[in-house]
Amino acid sequence: MQDEYGSDFLTIEDEDGTQYELEVLTTLEYNGCTYLAVIPADSQGDYEVMILKSVDEDGESILCAIEDEEELTAVNNLIIDQLYEEDE
């Protein structure tokens, strides 16, 4: 999702209807799924990177938290490697 012109941004809505704008740091394809590393778009320095998984639900892509600890660890390690490669 990133290109030479800068970061991508997306807006998500939770089940309560609250909208959040996120900056996409990187995307990753792993085991046939798409994962996104995101931060809040309005973060000023201190922020926690969130890893979300894109899943199809009723023909629509939705982003959700990764509940499986092994999957989260594997994806986290791959994303860290990918982000360090981009910095070099």
HELIX and SHEET records of a PDB file:
HELIX    1   1 GLU A   69  ASP A   87  1                                  19    
SHEET    1   A 5 ASP A   8  GLU A  13  0                                        
SHEET    2   A 5 GLN A  19  TYR A  30 -1                                        
SHEET    3   A 5 CYS A  33  PRO A  40 -1                                        
SHEET    4   A 5 MET A  50  GLU A  57 -1                                        
SHEET    5   A 5 GLU A  60  ALA A  65 -1                                        
END                                                                             
